[in-house]
Amino acid sequence: MLIGEVARHSGVSTRMLRHYDSLGLVRPTGRTVGGYREYSTEDIRRIFHVECLRSLGLSLRQISRALDDPAFTPSALVGDLIRRTEDRLSREQELLERLRTVGASAPSDWEDVLRIVELLRGLASPHAAYRQQAALNPADDIPVPADLLADAVLTESDPNVAGALRWALARAGGDGVAGVAAGLRSEDVDVRQRAVLTIAEMPGKEALAALTEALGDPDARVRRHAALALGRAGTTAAVPTLVDMVVDGANDVEAAEALGALAENHGVEELIMAALSGELAAHPADSAIRIRVIQALAELPGPLALGALRQLAEDDDPAVALIASALAGRDR
């Protein structure tokens, strides 16, 4: 088969076939009387083998070794190709995300594009001070995409930078809640904790809904942060977790204050009283727990709590009775 026919049947250009010949990669086994290249069936089969290996990303030099060196094994080379391809895809994915971020900022000119790219570089800096500066001082006339800030805060381990990013997200309003809330479903508990701390500083119903979801988190720290934020926002769903915090002695003072604020709402005091009274009954011999529960009762504004404190002033445990008496007698 002459070179033109081979090119039509194989899809490999005549120029590339001549290049293969010059490299010794695929040399036609014959020549016509006029000196034209003539390819045999085996030559054509080798052309297809070359093209198959090229499709995997092998160089022509590597293909020559793979086809002609009996000692050549593919496993190491294929493994190397996999790693190089993964690296390339990772770089391209980063580029894609950067382009999407620039596009989301709706730049009006190249100056806007350069400012967003500068912000991206600042947030990706290995130096915490630079990342913090980028979060605190974005260009006032360029809207920072909330998704960019959300991604940054979920991966930020430095507490000062994380605080700056939370501030920037809070300034952005509710637009970033969905992006941060995605972190609540991460397998990494640190990411979930960053997410709940960030959402706690964001306004709106979407933030409250995400925090309520976080009350079911398997990690106690995540649940506690969510409960404190919800308690301050007047959400009664936080009551069981806040009561658990009082019992466990984990941020119990803050939890008691949040319960006190919640008790201002109509009908909630009874719910809180029932929960705290149940804990008193459940731990009759644990003075430390009972004292923390009494201190939480003292934060409640209504007469139910005062009556409970007066009753506890007669408790058999002298320490419990003394503290309950003191709290019942203070100016309420």
C-alpha distance (Angstrom), angle and dihedral (degrees) to the residues before:
residue distance angle dihedral
M1 . . .
L2 3.79 . .
I3 3.79 122.8 .
G4 3.81 95.1 -102.4
E5 3.79 92.0 53.7
V6 3.79 91.5 46.8
A7 3.81 90.1 51.8
R8 3.82 91.8 51.3
H9 3.80 93.9 48.1
S10 3.81 98.7 40.2
G11 3.79 100.9 36.9
V12 3.82 89.7 -128.6
S13 3.78 112.5 127.7
T14 3.79 120.5 -117.5
R15 3.80 88.3 -119.8
M16 3.83 91.1 57.5
L17 3.82 91.2 45.4
R18 3.80 89.7 54.6
H19 3.82 88.5 48.2
Y20 3.81 90.0 52.5
D21 3.79 88.4 50.8
S22 3.81 93.3 50.2
L23 3.81 90.3 51.5
G24 3.77 92.5 47.5
L25 3.80 89.4 -120.4
V26 3.83 96.2 120.7
R27 3.78 114.3 7.3
P28 3.79 118.0 179.8
T29 3.78 111.0 -118.8
G30 3.78 94.4 -137.9
R31 3.78 147.8 30.9
T32 3.77 129.7 -148.5
V33 3.79 122.8 -122.6
G34 3.79 86.5 -96.8
G35 3.80 91.9 53.5
Y36 3.83 97.6 -105.5
R37 3.81 119.6 146.9
E38 3.78 113.7 -100.7
Y39 3.81 119.3 -163.8
S40 3.76 124.2 -153.3
T41 3.82 126.6 -148.6
E42 3.82 89.6 -97.0
D43 3.81 90.8 50.9
I44 3.80 90.8 53.5
R45 3.80 90.9 47.5
R46 3.83 88.8 53.5
I47 3.82 90.4 50.5
F48 3.80 89.4 56.4
H49 3.81 90.3 47.6
V50 3.80 89.6 52.9
E51 3.79 92.2 49.8
C52 3.81 91.9 48.6
L53 3.79 91.7 53.7
R54 3.82 91.6 45.0
S55 3.80 88.2 56.2
L56 3.83 87.8 61.2
G57 3.79 91.2 56.5
L58 3.82 99.1 -102.6
S59 3.78 117.7 150.2
L60 3.80 119.2 -122.8
R61 3.80 89.5 -107.5
Q62 3.81 90.3 53.9
I63 3.80 91.0 46.5
S64 3.80 90.7 52.9
R65 3.81 90.2 53.4
A66 3.80 92.5 45.2
L67 3.82 92.2 53.3
D68 3.80 100.7 38.1
D69 3.81 108.0 29.5
P70 3.85 110.7 79.4
A71 3.81 90.3 -165.0
F72 3.78 93.1 55.0
T73 3.82 112.1 109.9
P74 3.79 121.3 -163.9
S75 3.82 101.0 -147.4
A76 3.83 98.6 82.5
L77 3.78 93.3 42.1
V78 3.80 93.6 47.4
G79 3.82 89.8 48.9
D80 3.79 89.9 52.4
L81 3.80 90.9 48.6
I82 3.80 90.1 51.5
R83 3.82 91.9 52.7
R84 3.79 92.9 46.7
T85 3.80 91.5 48.0
E86 3.81 91.8 49.0
D87 3.82 90.2 50.6
R88 3.79 91.2 49.5
L89 3.82 92.2 48.3
S90 3.80 90.1 48.7
R91 3.80 91.3 52.8
E92 3.79 91.5 46.4
Q93 3.82 90.9 48.8
E94 3.81 89.8 52.2
L95 3.79 89.5 49.5
L96 3.81 90.6 48.8
E97 3.81 91.8 51.4
R98 3.79 90.7 47.9
L99 3.80 91.5 50.8
R100 3.80 91.0 48.0
T101 3.78 90.1 51.1
V102 3.78 92.1 50.7
G103 3.81 90.2 47.0
A104 3.82 92.4 49.7
S105 3.81 90.3 56.7
A106 3.83 88.9 61.4
P107 3.82 95.1 -136.5
S108 3.79 115.4 -153.2
D109 3.79 96.0 -159.3
W110 3.80 141.8 0.9
E111 3.79 91.0 -88.4
D112 3.81 88.3 64.2
V113 3.80 90.5 48.8
L114 3.80 91.3 52.1
R115 3.81 91.5 50.9
I116 3.80 92.4 52.5
V117 3.80 91.1 47.3
E118 3.81 88.7 50.0
L119 3.81 89.3 52.5
L120 3.81 90.9 49.3
R121 3.79 90.9 51.4
G122 3.79 91.0 48.2
L123 3.80 93.3 51.9
A124 3.81 90.5 47.6
S125 3.81 93.5 50.3
P126 3.82 117.0 124.9
H127 3.82 87.8 -135.9
A128 3.81 115.5 85.4
A129 3.80 92.8 -150.6
Y130 3.80 91.7 58.2
R131 3.81 91.9 47.6
Q132 3.79 90.6 50.3
Q133 3.78 91.9 48.7
A134 3.82 90.8 50.1
A135 3.83 90.7 52.4
L136 3.80 95.0 46.2
N137 3.79 99.2 42.1
P138 3.79 110.8 40.5
A139 3.78 117.5 157.4
D140 3.81 106.1 -81.6
D141 3.78 93.8 -142.0
I142 3.82 95.2 49.7
P143 3.83 117.3 74.8
V144 3.79 108.6 -133.1
P145 3.83 110.1 -135.9
A146 3.80 108.3 -113.8
D147 3.81 91.2 -140.9
L148 3.79 89.4 60.7
L149 3.80 91.9 54.0
A150 3.80 91.0 43.9
D151 3.79 92.8 54.1
A152 3.80 90.7 46.3
V153 3.81 95.9 50.5
L154 3.81 93.3 48.5
T155 3.80 91.7 56.8
E156 3.80 98.4 37.4
S157 3.81 114.0 110.1
D158 3.81 98.7 175.1
P159 3.84 107.7 93.2
N160 3.82 94.6 -147.2
V161 3.78 93.6 50.9
A162 3.80 90.9 44.0
G163 3.81 89.3 53.3
A164 3.80 90.7 51.5
L165 3.79 91.2 49.5
R166 3.81 91.7 48.9
W167 3.80 88.7 51.8
A168 3.79 90.8 50.7
L169 3.80 91.5 49.1
A170 3.80 92.3 48.3
R171 3.81 88.0 53.3
A172 3.78 88.8 52.7
G173 3.83 90.3 60.7
G174 3.78 123.3 -141.8
D175 3.80 96.0 -28.3
G176 3.79 93.6 95.8
V177 3.81 99.1 48.0
A178 3.80 95.4 92.8
G179 3.80 92.2 50.7
V180 3.79 93.4 49.6
A181 3.81 93.3 41.5
A182 3.80 88.6 61.2
G183 3.80 85.5 69.2
L184 3.81 90.0 63.9
R185 3.80 87.7 71.3
S186 3.80 94.5 52.1
E187 3.80 119.4 119.4
D188 3.81 87.8 -135.7
V189 3.81 109.5 88.3
D190 3.81 91.3 -156.4
V191 3.80 89.9 58.8
R192 3.81 90.6 49.0
Q193 3.79 90.5 50.0
R194 3.81 91.8 50.5
A195 3.79 88.9 48.8
V196 3.80 95.1 52.9
L197 3.81 93.1 45.0
T198 3.78 89.7 52.2
I199 3.80 96.0 45.8
A200 3.82 89.2 49.0
E201 3.81 88.1 67.7
M202 3.80 95.3 46.8
P203 3.81 123.9 92.1
G204 3.78 129.7 -133.1
K205 3.78 143.3 57.0
E206 3.79 92.3 -76.3
A207 3.80 90.0 61.0
L208 3.82 92.4 49.3
A209 3.80 90.7 49.2
A210 3.80 91.3 51.6
L211 3.80 91.8 48.2
T212 3.79 90.5 50.1
E213 3.80 88.5 53.4
A214 3.81 88.6 52.1
L215 3.82 90.8 59.6
G216 3.81 86.1 77.9
D217 3.80 94.4 53.7
P218 3.83 114.6 129.0
D219 3.81 91.0 -132.1
A220 3.81 115.8 81.7
R221 3.82 94.1 -147.3
V222 3.78 92.1 57.6
R223 3.82 91.8 47.4
R224 3.81 91.9 49.1
H225 3.80 95.2 50.9
A226 3.80 89.7 48.8
A227 3.82 92.8 47.8
L228 3.81 93.9 50.9
A229 3.79 91.8 50.6
L230 3.81 92.3 46.0
G231 3.80 92.0 46.5
R232 3.79 91.0 53.9
A233 3.81 88.1 48.9
G234 3.81 92.2 52.7
T235 3.82 98.0 -110.4
T236 3.80 110.9 151.3
A237 3.81 93.0 -157.7
A238 3.80 86.4 80.0
V239 3.82 94.5 63.7
P240 3.85 99.1 92.1
T241 3.80 92.9 49.2
L242 3.81 92.5 45.3
V243 3.80 90.4 51.5
D244 3.82 89.7 49.4
M245 3.81 88.4 52.8
V246 3.80 90.7 54.0
V247 3.79 91.2 49.6
D248 3.81 93.8 45.9
G249 3.80 94.2 44.6
A250 3.82 91.7 -124.2
N251 3.81 109.3 142.6
D252 3.80 84.0 -29.4
V253 3.81 95.1 161.5
E254 3.81 91.7 54.5
A255 3.79 90.4 43.9
A256 3.82 91.4 51.5
E257 3.81 90.6 50.1
A258 3.81 90.3 50.1
L259 3.81 90.2 50.4
G260 3.80 89.1 50.5
A261 3.79 90.9 52.8
L262 3.80 91.1 47.9
A263 3.81 91.4 50.5
E264 3.80 88.8 65.4
N265 3.81 87.6 73.7
H266 3.78 116.8 90.9
G267 3.79 112.2 -94.9
V268 3.79 96.2 4.0
E269 3.81 96.1 96.3
E270 3.78 90.5 66.7
L271 3.79 91.2 51.3
I272 3.81 92.0 50.4
M273 3.79 92.8 44.4
A274 3.79 91.1 52.8
A275 3.79 91.7 50.2
L276 3.83 94.7 47.6
S277 3.81 92.7 44.3
G278 3.79 89.2 51.8
E279 3.81 90.0 54.8
L280 3.82 91.1 50.4
A281 3.79 89.3 53.5
A282 3.80 92.0 45.4
H283 3.82 94.1 54.6
P284 3.83 106.1 39.2
A285 3.80 94.3 154.6
D286 3.82 102.2 38.2
S287 3.79 107.1 93.8
A288 3.80 94.9 -176.8
I289 3.80 93.7 55.5
R290 3.80 93.1 43.2
I291 3.82 91.5 50.7
R292 3.81 91.6 51.2
V293 3.81 90.0 49.2
I294 3.82 90.2 49.6
Q295 3.79 90.3 51.3
A296 3.79 88.9 51.7
L297 3.80 90.1 50.1
A298 3.78 88.3 54.5
E299 3.81 89.3 61.1
L300 3.79 92.1 59.7
P301 3.81 112.4 96.5
G302 3.80 103.0 -150.7
P303 3.81 135.0 87.9
L304 3.81 93.1 -106.7
A305 3.78 91.6 69.1
L306 3.80 92.6 45.0
G307 3.80 90.6 52.5
A308 3.80 90.8 50.1
L309 3.81 91.5 50.4
R310 3.79 92.0 50.8
Q311 3.78 90.0 50.9
L312 3.80 91.3 49.1
A313 3.80 89.4 51.7
E314 3.83 84.1 76.6
D315 3.83 93.3 51.1
D316 3.82 118.8 138.5
D317 3.80 89.9 -125.0
P318 3.84 105.6 83.4
A319 3.82 94.0 -152.2
V320 3.79 92.2 50.0
A321 3.80 92.2 45.7
L322 3.82 93.0 48.7
I323 3.82 94.6 51.2
A324 3.81 93.4 42.6
S325 3.83 90.1 50.3
A326 3.80 91.7 49.5
L327 3.77 93.5 48.4
A328 3.78 93.8 44.7
G329 3.79 91.4 52.0
R330 3.79 97.8 48.2
D331 3.81 121.5 100.6
R332 3.79 104.1 -78.8
